[in-house]
Amino acid sequence: MKPIKKIVVVGGGTAGWLTACIIAARHKGREASGFSVTLIESANTPTIGVGEGTWPTMRSTLSRIGVSETEFFRQCDAAFKQGALFSRWTTGQASDAYFHPLMLPQGFSHTNLVPHWLQQNLHKSSEQNFCDAVCPQGVICQKGLAPKTISHAEFEAVANYAYHLDAGKFAVFLQQHACKQLNVQHRIADVTQVKLTDSGDIDRLVLNGDQEIAGDLFIDCTGFRALLIGDAMQVPFKDCKDILFCDTALAVQVPYENEFSPIATHTISTAQSAGWIWDIGLPTRRGVGHVYSSQHISDEQAERELAAYIGKDSVSARKIKIRAGHRETFWKNNCVAVGLSAGFMEPLEASAIVMIELSAKLIAEQLPVCREVMDIVAKRFNATTLYRWGRIIDFLKLHYVLTQRRDSDFWRDNLDPSSIPDRLKELLLLWSYQSPWFHDEFNQVEEIFPAASYQYVLYGMKFKTQVEADTLQNTAKYAERLLRENRNLTEKLGLSLPYHRDLIMKIHERGLQTV
Ligand SMILES: Cc1cc2nc3c(=O)[nH]c(=O)nc-3n(C[C@H](O)[C@H](O)[C@H](O)COP(=O)(O)OP(=O)(O)OC[C@H]3O[C@@H](n4cnc5c(N)ncnc54)[C@H](O)[C@@H]3O)c2cc1C
């Protein structure tokens, strides 16, 4: 038996440090039997330095690896994220906006409120938007309120939340925790060669041309470079640009007017002529970026749209090329890819970091005991990860196919049936007769986008589902109660939650109670 004890992670970005922390925390205490996690990062290749919106999974990840939420807020310039506001995606008008919050609709596990909400709004000229009818979080966000108070413990929530953070500071924060608390070995070196065994496993890595490191499992976190999974293991990349057209990003940092300016507690995503602009509020600055299709507009025009968004004549932005797609497999022999090396889709729903968390957790939980069983674990990992990428593609494309915009080739091309995955076409047909819900096919454990997410986007973007009134009779009273309870909860939380910046200042000064 060849035991798996030496884990080598290559890359010191968000993927590398999160993966190292998650594996080291899960296997803490095994050092005496020779278990080790080593992270190698280059001093010459910078990290991508963007990626500032997370999913609520990050709360359990941080808690599981043993970091203090207070310290995370203080050291990573972190803020609360309670969802995303999508502006100008449906009609392109200034008043066109909807929320994708992080809270589930009221009573979601037992009652589907969609048909009741549709029925209620059927004959009304101005409908109450779906999000506000079923959940308080859109109103909380619009009022600029935090998802909890200072008397709630670390990671505890009144309203479900994720984070906005400074990616550079987050990597440093994780590195310190990994090295000081979790015994992760840190080496700064360039991997210059990958040596394989006769059977195609990675045997060792050559560092800086003259040193070597051996290992049992190698984790590729080298970002778009994909040094191990791409170059060494020759796993092909599956391009998705025929579905998702955005291939370039321009990123800038925008200062606040003053230190007391409100901090948005949601990501703002504003559709443009050939893409969209993200706007993420951190305590000390905003991170703003334009994601667009270079097939549809020039860099200069994209820059002008970004400048107009932030109210300037011109901007000096960092340009990042994006390659939409993922590896055909993610774990081959004794090499597994996590992070940008595994794949990337435009950051419209912040799906990259959550994929890192889920992949690293799966590796940590199912870490094969010996090489003899590694291929079985790899097969399962590949199936799960491929399923997740497929779901991400569908969900991102959903935002583009529901639009009523026809004002540019970009929006028109997005409606070309050949660019829409068959599975999504089928679901849209199904959903025109019955809305997605809890018992729909989104039933995998740790589904990235549950049926609730589909509901918020579909009905936020005015999708029409036919309702048969006689099917609602059994649940009508209960649904009415849930909708009323939501109105009461919205009012109560609107009065009791603090302003977002005020809570962050308190966390910096006093800290949250530890759990
Ligand atoms: C424009 C944009 C916006 C994004 N926004 C979001 C978002 O809001 N939410 C979200 O979840 N995700 C987002 N992402 C994705 C997110 O940034 C990444 O998933 C995340 O930062 C992980 O990157 P990484 O660690 O895989 O790669 P990187 O940060 O690129 O790190 C690669 C590491 O590999 C090392 N390396 C490379 N070659 C070698 C070598 N030869 N030897 C040793 N080390 C080497 C480098 O030194 C570096 O440490 C965004 C991405 C882009 C492009």
The ligand as a MOL file (V3000), in Angstrom:
LIG
                    3D

  0  0  0     0  0            999 V3000
M  V30 BEGIN CTAB
M  V30 COUNTS 53 58 0 0 0
M  V30 BEGIN ATOM
M  V30 1 C -12.3370 39.8400 -13.2060 0
M  V30 2 C -12.5360 38.7650 -12.2060 0
M  V30 3 C -13.4400 38.9540 -11.1610 0
M  V30 4 C -13.6670 37.9320 -10.2400 0
M  V30 5 N -14.5950 38.0950 -9.2460 0
M  V30 6 C -14.9030 37.0590 -8.4480 0
M  V30 7 C -15.8870 37.1650 -7.4390 0
M  V30 8 O -16.4800 38.2080 -7.2180 0
M  V30 9 N -16.1630 36.0730 -6.6900 0
M  V30 10 C -15.5190 34.8940 -6.8840 0
M  V30 11 O -15.8550 33.9090 -6.2320 0
M  V30 12 N -14.5160 34.8060 -7.7580 0
M  V30 13 C -14.1990 35.8270 -8.5560 0
M  V30 14 N -13.1960 35.7070 -9.4600 0
M  V30 15 C -12.3730 34.4990 -9.4470 0
M  V30 16 C -11.3350 34.5830 -8.3270 0
M  V30 17 O -10.5410 35.7380 -8.5060 0
M  V30 18 C -10.4420 33.3460 -8.3460 0
M  V30 19 O -11.2460 32.1980 -8.3600 0
M  V30 20 C -9.5970 33.2900 -7.1050 0
M  V30 21 O -8.8740 34.4670 -6.9220 0
M  V30 22 C -8.6440 32.1180 -7.1490 0
M  V30 23 O -7.5640 32.3470 -7.9960 0
M  V30 24 P -6.4080 31.2740 -7.9790 0
M  V30 25 O -5.8730 31.1640 -6.6180 0
M  V30 26 O -6.9110 30.0420 -8.6580 0
M  V30 27 O -5.3220 31.8970 -8.9660 0
M  V30 28 P -4.2730 33.0950 -8.7460 0
M  V30 29 O -4.7630 34.1260 -7.8010 0
M  V30 30 O -3.8970 33.5420 -10.1190 0
M  V30 31 O -3.0160 32.3980 -8.0620 0
M  V30 32 C -2.1040 31.6220 -8.7980 0
M  V30 33 C -0.9160 31.2880 -7.9220 0
M  V30 34 O -0.0860 30.3580 -8.6210 0
M  V30 35 C 1.2460 30.7500 -8.4570 0
M  V30 36 N 2.0430 30.2000 -9.5550 0
M  V30 37 C 1.8210 30.3160 -10.8910 0
M  V30 38 N 2.8140 29.7060 -11.5670 0
M  V30 39 C 3.6670 29.1860 -10.6410 0
M  V30 40 C 4.8760 28.4450 -10.6940 0
M  V30 41 N 5.4540 28.1260 -11.8580 0
M  V30 42 N 5.4840 28.0920 -9.5450 0
M  V30 43 C 4.9310 28.4100 -8.3520 0
M  V30 44 N 3.7960 29.0930 -8.2410 0
M  V30 45 C 3.1780 29.4830 -9.3640 0
M  V30 46 C 1.2040 32.2660 -8.4390 0
M  V30 47 O 2.3780 32.8110 -7.8530 0
M  V30 48 C -0.0200 32.4790 -7.5710 0
M  V30 49 O 0.3420 32.4210 -6.2130 0
M  V30 50 C -12.9390 36.7250 -10.3560 0
M  V30 51 C -11.9910 36.5650 -11.3660 0
M  V30 52 C -11.7990 37.5640 -12.3000 0
M  V30 53 C -10.8020 37.3520 -13.3990 0
M  V30 END ATOM
M  V30 BEGIN BOND
M  V30 1 1 1 2
M  V30 2 1 2 3
M  V30 3 2 2 52
M  V30 4 2 3 4
M  V30 5 1 4 5
M  V30 6 1 4 50
M  V30 7 2 5 6
M  V30 8 1 6 7
M  V30 9 1 6 13
M  V30 10 2 7 8
M  V30 11 1 7 9
M  V30 12 1 9 10
M  V30 13 2 10 11
M  V30 14 1 10 12
M  V30 15 2 12 13
M  V30 16 1 13 14
M  V30 17 1 14 15
M  V30 18 1 14 50
M  V30 19 1 15 16
M  V30 20 1 16 17
M  V30 21 1 16 18
M  V30 22 1 18 19
M  V30 23 1 18 20
M  V30 24 1 20 21
M  V30 25 1 20 22
M  V30 26 1 22 23
M  V30 27 1 23 24
M  V30 28 2 24 25
M  V30 29 1 24 26
M  V30 30 1 24 27
M  V30 31 1 27 28
M  V30 32 2 28 29
M  V30 33 1 28 30
M  V30 34 1 28 31
M  V30 35 1 31 32
M  V30 36 1 32 33
M  V30 37 1 33 34
M  V30 38 1 33 48
M  V30 39 1 34 35
M  V30 40 1 35 36
M  V30 41 1 35 46
M  V30 42 1 36 37
M  V30 43 1 36 45
M  V30 44 2 37 38
M  V30 45 1 38 39
M  V30 46 1 39 40
M  V30 47 2 39 45
M  V30 48 1 40 41
M  V30 49 2 40 42
M  V30 50 1 42 43
M  V30 51 2 43 44
M  V30 52 1 44 45
M  V30 53 1 46 47
M  V30 54 1 46 48
M  V30 55 1 48 49
M  V30 56 2 50 51
M  V30 57 1 51 52
M  V30 58 1 52 53
M  V30 END BOND
M  V30 END CTAB
M  END
